[in-house]
């Protein structure tokens, strides 16, 4: 019990001593994705929601947690992934290119009413955010290349997104 209290106090003190230049964000994007190398597969559409935290001067590093819910014509993909991010803000142009390496869960539904097939998912993400107001960024474009890490018929996933990020 004493160890738990000490750990909680240390964690709380660490939160209150974070550098002032730390920045959190919450975002919503419209996403579209294509599954697999076969051109006959349909494009699927839906929202992607993200929570981000980053800090640093010049180059910013942090973490990202995101959830996607994409559907069309009986094909569906849910993903819940997290991982590190690095961003390179340009204060003069008000843009911030970024890269992420995410890992988590991928659920694939290939027929309506059939349960989701679960897979481990790896995503490589690159994008550009543009500051449009003091606490609002427009996610101009984001590209995500996803690969299931287990034996799966869904070889690769190419996903494109655009949306809004609120930063505080």
For each residue, the residues with C-beta under 8 A, 3 or more apart:
1: 4 5
2: 5 6
3: 6 7
4: 1 7 8
5: 1 2 8 9
6: 2 3 9 10
7: 3 4 10 11
8: 4 5 11 12
9: 5 6 12 13
10: 6 7 13 14
11: 7 8 14 15
12: 8 9 15 16
13: 9 10 16 17
14: 10 11 17 18
15: 11 12 18
16: 12 13
17: 13 14
18: 14 15 22 55
19: 22 55
20:
21: 55 56 57
22: 18 19 53 54 55
23: 53 54 55 60 167 168
24: 51 52 53 167 168
25: 50 51 52 53 54 137 165 166 167 168
26: 49 50 51 52 165 166
27: 49 50 51 52 139 163 164 165 166
28: 47 48 49 50 163 164
29: 47 48 49 50 139 142 161 162 163 164
30: 45 46 47 48 161 162 163
31: 45 46 47 48 68 70 159 160 161
32: 43 44 45 70 159 160 161
33: 43 44 68 70 77 144 146 157 158 159 160
34: 41 43 44 157 158 159
35: 41 44 75 77 108 154 156 157
36: 41 153 154 155 156 157
37: 155 156
38: 41
39:
40:
41: 34 35 36 38 75
42: 72 73 75
43: 32 33 34 72
44: 32 33 34 35 70 71 72 75 76 77
45: 30 31 32 70 71 72
46: 30 31 68 69 70 71
47: 28 29 30 31 68 69
48: 28 29 30 31 66 67 68 69 161 163
49: 26 27 28 29 66 67 68
50: 25 26 27 28 29 64 65 66 67 165
51: 24 25 26 27 64 65 66
52: 24 25 26 27 62 63 64 65 85 165
53: 22 23 24 25 62 63
54: 22 23 25 60 61 62 63 85 87
55: 18 19 21 22 23 60 61 62
56: 21 59 60 61 62
57: 21
58:
59: 56 86 87 88
60: 23 54 55 56 86 87 88 89 96
61: 54 55 56 84 85 86 87
62: 52 53 54 55 56 84 85 87
63: 52 53 54 82 83 84 85
64: 50 51 52 82 83 84 85 100 102 125
65: 50 51 52 80 81 82
66: 48 49 50 51 79 80 81 82 102
67: 48 49 50 78 79 80
68: 31 33 46 47 48 49 77 78 79 159
69: 46 47 48 76 77 78
70: 31 32 33 44 45 46 76 77 78 159
71: 44 45 46 75 76 77
72: 42 43 44 45 75 76
73: 42
74: 109 110 111 112
75: 35 41 42 44 71 72 109 110
76: 44 69 70 71 72 107 108 109 116
77: 33 35 44 68 69 70 71 106 107 108 109 157
78: 67 68 69 70 105 106 107 116
79: 66 67 68 104 105 106 107 121 123 146
80: 65 66 67 104 105
81: 65 66 102 103 104 105 121 123
82: 63 64 65 66 102 103 104
83: 63 64 100 101 102 103 104 123
84: 61 62 63 64 100 101
85: 52 54 61 62 63 64 98 99 100 125
86: 59 60 61 98 99 100
87: 54 59 60 61 62 96 97 98 99 129
88: 59 60 96 97 98
89: 60 95 96
90: 93 94 95 96
91: 94
92:
93: 90
94: 90 91 130 131
95: 89 90 128 129 130 131 140
96: 60 87 88 89 90 128 129 130 131 137
97: 87 88 126 127 128
98: 85 86 87 88 125 126 127 128 129
99: 85 86 87 124 125 126
100: 64 83 84 85 86 123 124 125 126
101: 83 84 123 124 125
102: 64 66 81 82 83 121 122 123 124 125
103: 81 82 83 120 121 122 123
104: 79 80 81 82 83 120 121
105: 78 79 80 81 118 119 120 121
106: 77 78 79 118 119 120 121 146 148 154 157
107: 76 77 78 79 116 117 118 119
108: 35 76 77 116 117 119 152 154
109: 74 75 76 77 112 114 115 116 117
110: 74 75 114 117
111: 74 114
112: 74 109
113:
114: 109 110 111
115: 109
116: 76 78 107 108 109
117: 107 108 109 110 152
118: 105 106 107
119: 105 106 107 108 148 149 150 152 154
120: 103 104 105 106 148 149 150
121: 79 81 102 103 104 105 106 146 147 148 149
122: 102 103 146 147 148 149
123: 79 81 83 100 101 102 103 144 145 146 147
124: 99 100 101 102 144 145 146
125: 64 85 98 99 100 101 102 142 143 144 145
126: 97 98 99 100 142 143
127: 97 98 139 140 141 142 143 161
128: 95 96 97 98 139 140 141 142
129: 87 95 96 98 137 138 139 140 165
130: 94 95 96 137 138 140
131: 94 95 96 136 137
132: 136 137 138
133: 136
134:
135: 166 167 168
136: 131 132 133 164 165 166 167
137: 25 96 129 130 131 132 164 165 167
138: 129 130 132 162 163 164 165
139: 27 29 127 128 129 142 161 162 163 164 165
140: 95 127 128 129 130 162
141: 127 128 160 161 162
142: 29 125 126 127 128 139 160 161 162
143: 125 126 127 158 159 160
144: 33 123 124 125 157 158 159 160 161
145: 123 124 125 156 157 158 159
146: 33 79 106 121 122 123 124 156 157 158 159
147: 121 122 123 155 156 157
148: 106 119 120 121 122 152 154 155
149: 119 120 121 122
150: 119 120
151:
152: 108 117 119 148 155
153: 36
154: 35 36 106 108 119 148 157
155: 36 37 147 148 152
156: 35 36 37 145 146 147
157: 33 34 35 36 77 106 144 145 146 147 154
158: 33 34 143 144 145 146
159: 31 32 33 34 68 70 143 144 145 146
160: 31 32 33 141 142 143 144
161: 29 30 31 32 48 127 139 141 142 144
162: 29 30 138 139 140 141 142
163: 27 28 29 30 48 138 139
164: 27 28 29 136 137 138 139
165: 25 26 27 50 52 129 136 137 138 139
166: 25 26 27 135 136
167: 23 24 25 135 136 137
168: 23 24 25 135
